[in-house]
Amino acid sequence: MAGNYRKVLRPILRAARVGMKPPILGAMAKLVRKLLTKVESPAAHVAYLVTDIVHGCAFVIEINTTPLEWQQLSAWFAQEFCKGEFPDLRRHQMIRAAFLEGVKWACGSYNARFTAEGIETVQRRAARVGLRDPLAILNQELEVAKAQTAAYFGTQQLAIGGNNGGQQLAIASSSPGPALRPTKRRILDPDMTHMSPCDRPRPRPRPSRRESSTPVTSMTTRFYE
């Protein structure tokens, strides 16, 4: 069976030059999910299966693939892998990292990770396809996302601070003002309405605060011997 694969089936797969496009990645993600016994399997198990599938199907890994393209491919794989669940950011990033790591080791020969020569070959070929450092690819995307998020909230804070005066003005206008003091008006006697202003009795003047309301009496000065 192994001889038939190496001599017959694998040359056919290599001649087909099947690239890792979104439909292929979707099928690969579903296959890896089926092969895993647990949904929360370690990311290393996902990476091993990705390496074996890329090797076995002889998928073509394009040379000079940009970091942005690897970010998009890994995001597509993780989205298909996590379909049907609600993964958090940590889970999503771990699946993406496992995919990139698995494709990186697929650049070498079978069991390349167990020999120094195989590891060196993987590093050299992975650099040609843009996978020398999968961690740097994901971290670069995270840094851009963090910067854009901080910039967004920065503009929101500026908008709130710039309209602070308007908000205070709106609060002041909506708050009730001081209560008006009632005006004391003198009500005329109905019998005096026919009198002229000169004939009407004048109101008694109110004592001033500075003057005492008590009657002033004459003071007697005594001289003590």
C-alpha positions as CSV (number, residue, x, y, z in Angstrom):
1,M,0.0,0.0,0.0
2,A,2.9,2.4,0.9
3,G,4.6,1.6,-2.4
4,N,1.5,2.4,-4.4
5,Y,1.2,5.8,-2.6
6,R,4.7,6.9,-3.2
7,K,5.0,5.6,-6.8
8,V,1.5,6.2,-8.1
9,L,-0.7,8.4,-6.0
10,R,1.8,11.0,-4.7
11,P,3.1,11.8,-8.2
12,I,-0.5,12.4,-9.3
13,L,-1.2,14.7,-6.4
14,R,2.0,16.6,-7.0
15,A,1.2,17.0,-10.7
16,A,-2.3,18.4,-9.8
17,R,-0.6,21.3,-7.9
18,V,-3.4,21.8,-5.4
19,G,-2.8,24.9,-3.4
20,M,-4.1,25.8,0.0
21,K,-7.1,27.9,-1.0
22,P,-10.1,28.5,1.3
23,P,-12.1,25.5,0.1
24,I,-9.1,23.2,0.7
25,L,-8.5,24.8,4.1
26,G,-12.2,24.3,5.0
27,A,-12.0,20.6,4.2
28,M,-8.7,20.3,6.1
29,A,-10.1,22.0,9.2
30,K,-13.2,19.7,9.2
31,L,-10.9,16.6,8.8
32,V,-8.7,17.6,11.6
33,R,-11.7,18.3,13.8
34,K,-13.0,14.8,13.1
35,L,-9.7,13.1,13.8
36,L,-9.3,14.8,17.2
37,T,-10.9,13.0,20.1
38,K,-11.6,16.2,22.1
39,V,-12.7,19.6,21.0
40,E,-10.2,21.2,23.4
41,S,-7.3,19.1,22.2
42,P,-3.8,20.7,22.5
43,A,-2.7,22.9,19.7
44,A,0.3,20.6,19.2
45,H,-2.1,17.8,18.1
46,V,-3.6,20.1,15.5
47,A,-0.2,21.1,14.2
48,Y,0.9,17.4,13.8
49,L,-2.3,16.6,11.8
50,V,-1.9,19.7,9.6
51,T,1.7,18.6,8.8
52,D,0.6,15.0,7.9
53,I,-2.3,16.2,5.7
54,V,-0.2,18.7,3.8
55,H,2.5,16.0,3.3
56,G,0.0,13.3,2.4
57,C,-2.0,15.4,-0.1
58,A,1.1,17.1,-1.5
59,F,-0.4,20.5,-1.2
60,V,1.6,23.3,-2.9
61,I,3.0,25.9,-0.5
62,E,3.4,29.1,-2.5
63,I,6.8,30.7,-2.4
64,N,7.0,34.3,-1.1
65,T,3.6,34.2,0.6
66,T,3.2,37.5,2.5
67,P,2.5,37.7,6.2
68,L,-0.9,39.2,5.4
69,E,-1.8,36.2,3.3
70,W,-0.7,33.8,6.1
71,Q,-2.8,35.8,8.5
72,Q,-5.8,35.4,6.3
73,L,-5.2,31.7,5.6
74,S,-4.8,30.9,9.3
75,A,-7.9,32.9,10.2
76,W,-9.9,31.0,7.6
77,F,-8.7,27.7,9.0
78,A,-9.5,28.6,12.6
79,Q,-12.9,29.9,11.6
80,E,-13.8,26.6,9.9
81,F,-12.2,24.6,12.7
82,C,-14.2,26.4,15.4
83,K,-17.5,26.5,13.4
84,G,-20.4,25.6,15.7
85,E,-18.8,26.9,18.9
86,F,-18.0,30.3,20.3
87,P,-14.3,30.4,20.9
88,D,-12.6,33.2,22.7
89,L,-9.6,35.0,21.4
90,R,-7.1,32.7,23.1
91,R,-8.6,29.6,21.5
92,H,-8.9,31.2,18.1
93,Q,-5.2,32.3,18.2
94,M,-4.0,28.9,19.3
95,I,-5.7,27.2,16.4
96,R,-4.2,29.7,14.0
97,A,-0.7,29.2,15.5
98,A,-1.1,25.4,15.2
99,F,-2.0,25.7,11.6
100,L,1.0,27.9,10.7
101,E,3.3,25.7,12.7
102,G,2.0,22.6,11.0
103,V,2.4,24.1,7.5
104,K,5.9,25.2,8.4
105,W,7.0,21.6,9.3
106,A,5.4,20.4,6.1
107,C,8.1,22.3,4.2
108,G,10.5,19.6,5.2
109,S,10.6,15.8,4.8
110,Y,8.8,13.3,7.0
111,N,9.9,13.3,10.6
112,A,12.2,16.3,9.9
113,R,11.8,17.6,13.5
114,F,13.8,14.7,14.9
115,T,17.1,15.4,13.2
116,A,19.3,18.5,13.1
117,E,19.6,18.3,9.4
118,G,15.9,18.0,9.0
119,I,15.3,21.0,11.2
120,E,17.8,23.1,9.3
121,T,16.1,22.1,6.0
122,V,12.7,23.1,7.4
123,Q,13.9,26.5,8.5
124,R,15.5,27.2,5.1
125,R,12.4,26.2,3.1
126,A,10.0,27.9,5.5
127,A,11.8,31.1,5.1
128,R,11.2,30.9,1.3
129,V,7.5,30.7,1.8
130,G,7.3,33.3,4.5
131,L,7.0,31.0,7.5
132,R,10.3,31.4,9.3
133,D,8.6,32.8,12.4
134,P,4.8,32.1,12.6
135,L,4.6,33.7,16.0
136,A,5.9,37.0,14.6
137,I,3.2,36.9,11.9
138,L,0.4,36.6,14.5
139,N,2.0,39.1,16.9
140,Q,2.3,41.7,14.1
141,E,-1.5,41.4,13.5
142,L,-2.2,41.7,17.2
143,E,-0.1,44.8,17.5
144,V,-1.9,46.5,14.6
145,A,-5.3,45.5,16.1
146,K,-4.3,46.9,19.5
147,A,-3.1,50.2,18.0
148,Q,-6.3,50.6,16.0
149,T,-8.4,49.8,19.1
150,A,-6.5,52.3,21.2
151,A,-6.8,55.0,18.5
152,Y,-10.6,54.4,18.3
153,F,-11.0,54.8,22.1
154,G,-8.7,57.8,22.0
155,T,-11.0,59.6,19.5
156,Q,-13.9,58.7,21.7
157,Q,-12.3,60.3,24.8
158,L,-11.4,63.4,22.8
159,A,-15.0,63.7,21.7
160,I,-16.2,63.4,25.2
161,G,-13.7,65.9,26.5
162,G,-14.3,68.4,23.7
163,N,-18.0,68.5,24.4
164,N,-17.6,68.8,28.1
165,G,-18.6,72.4,28.1
166,G,-21.7,71.6,26.1
167,Q,-22.6,68.9,28.5
168,Q,-22.2,71.1,31.5
169,L,-24.3,73.8,29.8
170,A,-27.1,71.3,29.1
171,I,-27.0,70.1,32.7
172,A,-27.2,73.6,34.0
173,S,-30.1,74.5,31.7
174,S,-32.1,71.4,32.7
175,S,-31.6,72.0,36.5
176,P,-34.2,74.0,38.3
177,G,-33.2,77.5,39.1
178,P,-33.5,79.3,42.5
179,A,-37.1,79.8,43.7
180,L,-38.4,83.3,43.2
181,R,-39.3,85.3,46.3
182,P,-42.9,86.3,46.4
183,T,-43.5,90.0,46.0
184,K,-45.3,91.7,48.8
185,R,-47.9,94.0,47.5
186,R,-50.1,96.3,49.6
187,I,-53.8,95.4,49.0
188,L,-56.0,98.5,49.1
189,D,-59.2,98.7,51.1
190,P,-62.1,98.6,48.7
191,D,-63.5,101.8,50.5
192,M,-60.3,103.7,49.5
193,T,-60.4,102.9,45.9
194,H,-62.5,106.0,45.1
195,M,-60.0,108.3,46.9
196,S,-57.3,110.1,45.1
197,P,-53.7,109.2,45.8
198,C,-53.2,112.4,47.8
199,D,-56.2,111.7,50.1
200,R,-55.2,108.1,50.8
201,P,-53.4,107.6,54.2
202,R,-49.8,106.9,53.9
203,P,-48.5,103.6,55.1
204,R,-46.4,103.6,58.3
205,P,-42.7,103.4,57.6
206,R,-41.0,100.2,58.6
207,P,-38.2,100.7,61.2
208,S,-34.8,100.4,59.7
209,R,-32.5,97.6,60.7
210,R,-30.0,100.1,62.0
211,E,-32.5,102.0,64.0
212,S,-34.1,100.5,67.1
213,S,-37.8,100.0,67.1
214,T,-38.0,100.9,70.9
215,P,-39.0,104.4,71.9
216,V,-36.1,106.7,72.6
217,T,-36.1,108.2,76.1
218,S,-34.1,111.0,77.4
219,M,-31.0,109.9,79.3
220,T,-30.2,111.4,82.7
221,T,-26.5,111.8,83.4
222,R,-25.5,111.3,86.9
223,F,-22.2,112.4,88.5
224,Y,-20.8,110.3,91.2
225,E,-18.8,111.9,93.9
